[in-house]
C-alpha cells in the first residue's frame, strides 16, 4: 500500500469543490441512487471487528469498467454513545463530497466498529482515481477525525463485491497491518 498522505491542501480542496459542483448536476439528473438491499448486512474484518452497512450510494449501475476497490477508515473526534446515531443520519449530507469525483461508482457506508472506526467500502473506476479521491478526502476527514486514524486501501482490478466475498486466493499472505480492511472469511 505504500506511504499514505493527503494531497496538498489547495489541490485537495479544489478537487472537493469540483466534486461538489458535479454532484448537484448528477442529483438533478437522478443519477444518484440509495439502494437498500445491502443495508443491515454485517461485515466482518480480519482484525476481528464487525460493522453493519447503514447506507449504500450508487451512481448509475454502480459498476466500473476498470474496477478498483477502495476501503477508507477513520475515527471521529468527540462522537460517543448516541452521537454515532446522529452522525449516521447527518452523514447523508456528506454525499456531495464524493459522488462527483471522477470514477466514483458506489459506496457502502459502514457504522462504527468495536474500536469506533467507520469504514467506507467503495467500487471505483480506476485505481489512480480512487487514490486521488482518498488523498483528497483525507483533508475533509482531518477536520473531524482523530489524528492518525485515517487510512485507506486501494485494490486495483477487483470489484468491491468480490473483495467482500472473502479472502483472496493465492499469492503471498498479506501483512497483519492489512487486517483492518480485509474481509474475514464468511463475510
C-alpha positions in Angstrom: 0.0 0.0 0.0 3.0 2.3 0.4 3.1 5.6 2.2 -0.2 7.3 2.7 -0.6 11.0 2.9 -3.1 13.7 2.0 -2.9 15.8 -1.2 -1.6 19.3 -0.8 -4.3 21.5 0.8 -5.0 23.6 -2.3 -5.2 20.6 -4.7 -7.4 18.6 -2.3 -9.9 21.5 -1.7 -10.1 22.3 -5.4 -10.9 18.6 -6.1 -13.6 18.6 -3.4 -15.1 21.9 -4.7 -15.2 20.4 -8.3 -16.8 17.3 -6.9 -19.4 19.3 -5.0 -20.5 21.1 -8.2 -20.6 17.9 -10.3 -22.7 16.2 -7.6 -25.5 18.7 -8.0 -25.7 18.0 -11.7 -25.8 14.3 -11.0 -28.5 14.7 -8.4 -30.6 16.9 -10.8 -30.4 14.1 -13.4 -31.4 11.5 -10.8 -28.2 9.5 -11.4 -27.6 9.0 -7.6 -29.4 6.1 -6.0 -29.7 4.7 -2.5 -30.4 1.0 -2.9 -31.3 -0.8 0.3 -30.6 -4.5 -0.4 -27.3 -4.4 1.5 -28.4 -2.1 4.3 -28.2 -4.0 7.6 -25.7 -6.6 6.4 -22.9 -7.0 9.0 -19.4 -7.2 7.6 -16.5 -8.9 9.4 -12.9 -8.0 9.0 -9.7 -9.9 9.5 -8.8 -7.8 12.6 -11.8 -9.3 14.4 -14.1 -6.3 14.1 -17.5 -6.1 12.5 -19.7 -3.3 11.3 -23.2 -3.1 9.8 -23.8 -1.4 6.4 -26.1 1.6 7.2 -26.4 3.1 3.7 -25.4 2.4 0.1 -24.8 5.1 -2.5 -24.6 4.2 -6.2 -24.1 6.2 -9.3 -25.9 4.8 -12.3 -25.3 1.0 -12.4 -22.6 1.1 -9.8 -20.2 -1.0 -11.9 -16.8 0.2 -13.0 -15.2 -0.5 -16.4 -11.8 -0.6 -14.7 -12.8 -1.9 -11.3 -11.0 -1.0 -8.1 -12.0 -1.4 -4.5 -11.2 1.4 -2.1 -11.6 1.0 1.7 -11.3 4.0 3.9 -11.3 4.1 7.7 -11.3 6.9 10.3 -12.4 7.5 13.9 -14.5 10.6 14.7 -13.4 13.1 17.3 -15.9 13.9 20.1 -18.5 11.4 19.0 -19.6 8.9 21.6 -22.7 7.0 22.5 -25.9 8.3 20.8 -23.7 10.7 18.9 -23.0 7.8 16.5 -26.6 7.5 15.5 -26.8 11.3 14.9 -23.6 11.1 12.7 -25.1 8.3 10.6 -28.3 10.3 9.9 -26.3 13.5 9.2 -23.7 11.7 7.0 -26.2 11.7 4.1 -25.4 15.4 3.8 -21.7 14.4 3.0 -22.8 12.8 -0.3 -21.6 15.8 -2.3 -18.1 15.2 -1.0 -17.6 12.0 -3.0 -20.3 11.3 -5.6 -19.0 13.8 -8.1 -15.4 12.7 -8.0 -14.3 11.2 -11.4 -14.5 7.4 -11.3 -16.9 7.0 -8.3 -19.4 4.2 -8.9 -20.6 3.0 -5.4 -20.1 3.2 -1.7 -21.1 1.1 1.3 -21.3 3.2 4.4 -20.3 1.1 7.5 -21.3 2.2 11.0 -18.5 2.3 13.7 -16.9 -1.0 14.7 -15.9 -2.1 18.2 -12.9 0.3 18.1 -15.1 3.3 17.0 -13.8 3.2 13.4 -16.0 4.0 10.5 -15.3 2.5 7.1 -16.4 3.3 3.5 -16.1 0.4 1.1 -16.2 1.7 -2.5 -16.1 0.5 -6.0 -14.1 2.9 -8.1 -13.4 3.2 -11.8 -9.6 3.2 -11.9 -7.0 2.8 -9.2 -5.5 6.2 -9.8 -8.8 7.9 -9.5 -9.5 6.0 -6.2 -6.1 7.1 -4.8 -6.7 10.7 -5.8 -10.1 10.7 -4.1 -8.7 9.0 -0.9 -5.9 11.6 -0.6 -8.4 14.5 -1.2 -10.9 13.0 1.3 -8.1 12.9 3.9 -8.3 16.7 4.1 -12.1 16.6 4.8 -11.7 13.8 7.4 -8.9 15.6 9.1 -11.4 18.2 10.2 -13.5 15.7 12.2 -11.3 12.7 12.6 -8.9 11.6 15.4 -5.4 12.4 14.3 -3.6 9.4 12.9 -6.8 7.4 12.4 -7.3 8.0 8.6 -6.1 5.1 6.4 -7.1 3.7 3.0 -6.5 0.6 0.9 -6.6 0.7 -2.9 -7.2 -2.7 -4.5 -6.8 -2.4 -8.3 -8.5 -4.7 -10.7 -11.0 -6.2 -8.3 -14.7 -5.4 -7.8 -16.0 -4.4 -4.3 -18.4 -7.3 -4.1 -15.6 -9.8 -5.0 -13.5 -8.4 -2.2 -16.4 -8.7 0.2 -17.0 -12.3 -0.9 -14.0 -13.3 1.2 -10.2 -13.6 1.3 -8.4 -13.5 -2.0 -6.9 -16.8 -3.1 -3.3 -17.4 -4.0 -0.3 -15.0 -3.7 1.7 -14.2 -0.7 -0.1 -13.7 2.6 -1.0 -10.1 3.4 0.6 -8.4 6.4 -1.3 -8.1 9.7 -1.5 -4.3 9.0 -3.9 -5.1 6.2 -6.4 -6.8 8.6 -8.4 -3.6 9.2 -9.7 -3.5 5.6 -9.6 -7.2 4.7 -12.9 -9.0 5.0 -12.9 -12.1 7.2 -13.9 -15.5 5.8 -17.6 -15.9 5.6 -18.4 -12.2 5.5 
